[in-house]
Amino acid sequence: MIERTSETDGTVGNVIPVTLDANFFFERAVRSLDRFQYEKALKNFRKAVEYEPENPVNHCNMAGILSEMGDYEGSNGILRHVLETIDPQMTECHFFMANNYANMENYEEAERELVMYLEEDAKGEYMAESEELMELLQYELNRPAPLARIRSREGVVEHDKARSLLEEGKFTQAVKLLEEITENTPDFLAAHNNLALAYFYMGRFTKAKECIAEVLERDPGNLHALCNLAIFLQYEGDREQLPALLHLLEVTVPFHREHVFKIATTMGILGGHRTAYAHFRRLLKDEAVEGDAVLYHYCAAAASNSGLYAEALRCWRQAERLDPGSVVPRFFAAQLQKAIADHQPMPQVSYNYQLPFQEQLKRWKDDAGAFTAEVRNNPLLRASFFWALRYGDAATRSQVGEALRWIEDEELRELMREALEQETQPDAPLQESSLLHLQRLIGGAEEHPAL
């Protein structure tokens, strides 16, 4: 209990006088927060504001409590008051408002506030968090943010370009750009993650793991890095670190859709098809993605690989309705129906939205023009060529070498140049005819740089 004495009472005795000021109520609020007593914390933060109405920190603390309680509009009202009336230079309020808007699923406003923070904050105190939020908003809005200038962090616009290069399958170009970004801004975690993926697509496992290690050293809970690391360990055949990491991912239930998709695809690659299926089903319940044929294919693949054939067939039929021009859902639906009719298990289905490699080769032999267009427009196919030339068996490498005779492309010339440089292992040589063609193609690039 707080004892109070009148000004005329000169006897204080053993009563310790208490100074009622902003610090007093701030400390009481913090103690309430430690006990998760949000109503009491809010009450005390409000008292702190009454004692120091011009202190923007007190207002932000009150806004933070309202956000924790789910009153995002009330929180934003206080943050806007801080910027408009108390301290326009407290730019982190834009970041806090962006998070509130994202929680309200008002992604346009969230993007607007986040861009304002990125463009105005010279210190970038919340840059790591901003990178994650920006990736979420780009996923939700299905477009890059309109960033014109960023004082707090160089490299974000360049990173968007690097991501586009990855999506186009131009891995060597993406690597060069991402290496430059990570060197100039070493705490840009999203760039490190994408650089790791680019290295991985090109078969440079050691470099890929080094990138992931740097991310996890700075942010041990980074979901993208953990998922990427699990995939890398799987390809390496790791039996020590992978089980614990796999268990961690299996019990993780992410909130944001981008994270749900990341962990779903990761679990599918790792063979956790039931877990992947559950996450894909969560995604398909979202009205914003219910018309996505590719997502239905992912869900079908997870269901088929889990033995849920009726659900798999239903998803492929839906994908076929949504994307009638694609042969992919029709091919797998027919393959599944044949397996059911023959009372045979369905072969494992890749999550990539494309035909199996051998099936593609059969079709391309009859239409070289379609092959050229597909290679130029399909980054997954280009990645498969990187892998096949570097790590495939002799038969696969030979088939890829023969297929590449149908196309001449700068990125593929770079791919084959690297493949030839590594062609020193006697246990996995390309056939002589394929090597001769690769050499001829690379030599032709120097004579005809415009090709």
N, C-alpha and C positions, 0 to 999 in steps of 0.2 A: 504494500500500500504506500502511496506517496503522501507524506505528511506536509501540510501547509501551515504556516504561521503568519499572523498578521504583522503589519509593519510596526505596531505599537508594542508587540510582545518581544521583550528583549531577552527572554530566557529561551535559549535554543535547546539546552539539555543535551541528550544523546541523539537527537534527531539529525540525520544527515540531509542537508538541503539538496533538492534535486533541481537542476536547471532544465526547464522545458524549452528545448530549442529544436532546430531541424535535425541535428545529429542524434539527439535522444530518440526521436521518432524513427529516424532512419535505422538505428540499431535495433529497435523493437521490430521494425518491419523485416529486417534481415533474419532475426530469430524466428519470426513467424514463417518466413519462407523456408527455412531449414526444416520446419515441422510440416511443410506443405499446407499451411493455414493461409490460403490466399486471401480470404476475406479480411482477416486481421492485418495481413501485410498491406493490402490496399488501403485500409483505414489509416494505418500509420504513415504510409507514403503520402496520403492526402494531407495529413497533419503537417508533414515535413514541407509540403508545397505551401501550406498556409503561412508557415514561418519564414520561408525563403521563396517567395513567388517568382523571383527573377533568376533563380538557379535552374538552368535547363535540365541538369542531371536529375533533379527531383521529379520533374515532369516525365522524363524518359523512364525513370524507374516505375512510375505509376502506369505509364503506357505499357511497359513490359509485363506488369502483373495482369492488366486487362487482356493482353494477348494470350498469356498463359491460361486465362479463364475462358478464352474463346470469344471475348468481346473485341473482335478485330476492328470493327467500325469505331468503337469508343477509343481504342488505342490509337488509331490513325487520326482521330479528331484531336487528341492531345499532341501528337507528333506534328501535325500541321500547325497547331497553335504555337509550338516552339519555333518552327521555321518562320512563321509569319510575324510573330510578335516579340519573341524573347531573344532568339539567337539564330539568325539566318545562316550563320557559318557552321552550324552543327549539322553537317551534311549526312552524318550517319543516320539521321532521322529518315532520309530517303530509303536507305537500306532496310530499316525496320519496317517502314511502310510497305516496301516491296514484298517482304515476307508475309505481312498481314494480308495483302491483296492475293498473294499466291495461295494462302490458306483459305481464302474466300473463293478461290478458283476464278478470280478476276485477273486473268493472265495479261491482258492488255495493259491495265493500270500497273500491275506488278512490273512489267517490262519498262514502262515509262519511268517509274520511280527508280528502278535499278540502273537504268541508263543515266539518269540524272546524277545518281551517286557516283557511278563510274567516271562520269565526265567532270565532276566538280571536286571530288575528294583527292587532294594532292598527296595524302599519306597512305591511303588505301588500307586502313586498319582491318577491314572486313573483305579483303580481296579474295582470299581462299574460299570463303563462304559465298561470295558473289559469283565465282566461277561455277560452283555447283548449281546455284540458283539459275544462272544464265543458261546452263545446259538443260535444266528442267524446262525453262520457259521456251527455249528453242524447240524442244520436243513437243510441248503442248501446243505451241502456235504453228509448228511445222514450217518455220522460217528462221533465218538468222536475225539477230537484233539489229536495229538501225543505228549502229555506233559510228558517229562521225569523228569524235576526238575523245581520247581518254588520257587525262593527265596522270592518273594514279598508276596506270599500268600499260606499258607498251606491249604489243604482241597479241592482244585479243583479236584485233581485226585480222592479223596475219594467221592466227590460229584458226579462224573460220575458213580462211583460204586453204590451210593445210587439211582441215577436215574434208573440205570439198575434194581435194586431191585424193584423199583416202577413199572416199565414196566412189570416185571415178576409177579407182584401181591404179592410180599413178603413184605407186609406193615409193619409188626412188626420189621423185620430186618432193613428195610429202616428207620423207625423212630429212632431206636437206633443209627444208623450211622449218620443220619441228626442231631439228638440232640447233638451228640458229635461235629460235624462240627460247628454248630451254637454257641455252647458254647465256642469253641476255637477261632472262627472268627465271632464275632457277627455282623459285617457289611457285611457278605456274603449274599446278599439279595436273590440270586437265591436259596440258600439252605433253607432260611426261607420260601420262597414260596412253595418249594417242601415238606418241613416239614408240612406246613399247609395243603397241599393236602393229605399227608399221614394220618394226624390226621383225616381229613374229611372223607376219605375212611373208616376209622375205627370207625366213628361215634363219635369222640371226638371233638364236635363242639367248646366248650369253648377254648380248646387248639389251635384249628385251627384259631379261630378269634384272639387270642393273637399273634400268629405268623404274621398274616396279619397286625395287628396294628403296630407291630414293623417295618415291611417293609415300610408302608405308613408314619410312623413318620420320617423315614430317606429319603424316596423318595415318596412324595405325588402323583406324576404322574406315578408311576410304573404300567404299563398296566396289567401285569400278576396279581399283587396283587389286583387291582381294579376289574378285572374279577372274581378272586377267591372270593373276598368279596361279590360281587353281588350274586354269586351262594350260598354262605353261608347264606346270608340274605333271599334269596328265600326259602331255606329249613326251615328257622326259621319262615317263615310267616311274616317277617317284613313289615310294612306298612308305616313307617316313613322315614327311610334312603334309602330304595330301589328305590322308584320312581325317585329321583334326580340322583342317580347313574345310573339307567337304561337309563335315558335320555342322560346323559353324554356319555355312551357307544354307544347309537344309533347314535349320531352325530359324533362319532370318526371315521375317515377314516385313518387307519394305512397304512404305506408305506411298511414295510418289510413283507414278506410273512408269517413268523412265527407269527407276530402280527395279521395279517389278519386272519390266521387260529384260533388263540386264541380267538379273538373277535367273529368270526363266530360261533364257537362251544359254546361259552358262551351265545350268543344271542339265539341260538337254545334251550339251556337248560332253559333259562329264558322265553321262549315262544315268542321271537321276531323272528318268522320264516321267515318273509319277509326280514328282515335285514340280517339274517343268510344266506338266499338264495342268496342275492346280493353279499355277501362276498365270498361264495363258488363259485359262477359263476366267480368272479375275479380270484380265484385260478385256476380254470379249464382252463383259457385262457393261463396259463403258460405251455409251452411245456415240462418243466421238470416234471410236475405232471399230464399231460394229460392221462398217462397210469395207474393212481392210482385208483383201483377199490373201495377202501374204501372211497376216496374223492367223487367219483360219488355217493356212497350210502349216504354220508352226504348231498350232494346237492339234491338227490332224496327225502330224509326225509324232508328237509326244504321246497322243492317244494310241496310235498304231504300235509304237515301240513299247507301250505298256500293255499291249494285248487288248485294248479297248477298241475293237474293230468297228463296232456299230457307230461309236462316237467319231472315230476317225473318218469313216465313210461320210457321215453327215457333214463334217467340217469340210472335206474336200468337195462335196457337192455344193456347199455354200460358196466356197472359193471359186468354183467353176461358174456359178451364177454371177458373182461379183466381177470376175475377170474372164469373160467368155473367149477372149482372144488368146489366152495362154493355154499351152498344151500341158503344163505341169500338173494342175489338179486332175485333169482327165486321165493322164498317164498313171498317176498313183492310185486313183480310184479304180481304174481297170485292173491294175496289178493286185490291189487288195481283193477285189471281187473274185479274181482268178484263184488267189491263194485260199480264200474261203471255200470256193467250189471244189478245189482239189484237196481240201482238208489239210492244208499245209500252212506252217507259220509264215507270216509276212516277213520278208527281209527287212533289215534295219533301214529306216528312212532318214535321209539327211534333212536337217532343218533348213538348208539353203533352198530358196525358192527357184529351183532349176532342176532340169532332168539329170539323172545320173550321168557321169562323165562318159561312160562307154556308149550309152544311148545317144548322147549328143554327138559323139564322133560318127556314129552310123548316119545320122541325119545330115551332118555337115559335109560328108563325102559327096552327097548329092546336090549340095547347095553351098558352094564356097563363099558366095556373097553374104549369105545369112551368117556364116561363121565369122567373117570379117566384122560385120555389124555387131554381132554378139560379143566378140572379144573387146571391141572398143567401148562398148556400153555397159559391160557387166564386170564390176570389180571383183566379184567372187570368182569368176572364171579366170580372170587374170591372176588372182592369188593362187588358184589351183595350178596354173602353169609354173609359177615360181616353185611351188612345192614339188610338183612332179619332176621338174628338171633337176632339182637339187636332191630330193630324197626318195623319189619313186624307184621301183624296181626297174630292171632293164627293159622289160616289155612295155611298161607304162611310159618310161622316158622315150622309148623309141616311137610310141604312138604320138606322144606330144610333139616330138621333133618332126614327125611326118605332117602332123596337123598344122604346125607353124609354117610349113611351106606355102600355105594358102594366104598368108598375110604378112605385110611388112608395116611395122608400126614402131615409132621411136621408143616408146616405153618397153615394148617387147625386145627391141634391139638391145636395150640396156639390160634387160633380164637375161638374154642369151649371152651377152658379153660377160656378165658375172658368172653364168653357168659354165662358160668355157674356162674362165680363170680358175674355177674350182675343180675342173675336170682332171684331177691328179690322183683320185682314188681308184685303184685298180679293181676294186670289188664291185663298182657300180658304174661302168662306162656307158656312155651313149653309143649306139651303133655307129659305125664309121660313116654311113650315109647321112645320118642325122648330124653328126659333127661337121661333115663337109658342108651341109646346107647352112648350119649356123654360122660357120666361118664365112661363107659366101654372102650371107645376108648382112653380117656385120661389116664386111669389107665394102659391100655396096652402099652402106650408110655413109661411109667416108667419101665415096665418089659422088653420091647423089644426096646431099644433106637435106634436100627439100622433100624427100620421100617420107 
